[in-house]
Amino acid sequence: MEVYAKRLSRITIGLIILTIAVYILRGVGILTFIPGGVIYLLFFGAIACGVLSKLARRLRW
């Protein structure tokens, strides 16, 4: 299941980049309509995908 772990790694990186972009754009004032809870969901989603990716690589389903 190495493909599964690689896919989760790509999703993790994508979520981290998206979270940083939204956070910066919200701070600048361009995306002020997005609530802070959405940023938290993106952040915790990236953490969850990262943990699952590491588990998938370690367990080698």
Sequence and secondary structure as in RCSB ss.txt:
>XXXX:A:sequence
MEVYAKRLSRITIGLIILTIAVYILRGVGILTFIPGGVIYLLFFGAIACGVLSKLARRLRW
>XXXX:A:secstr
 HHHHHHHHHHHHHHHHHHHHHHHHHHHTSSTTS HHHHHHHHHHHHHHHHHHHHHHHH  
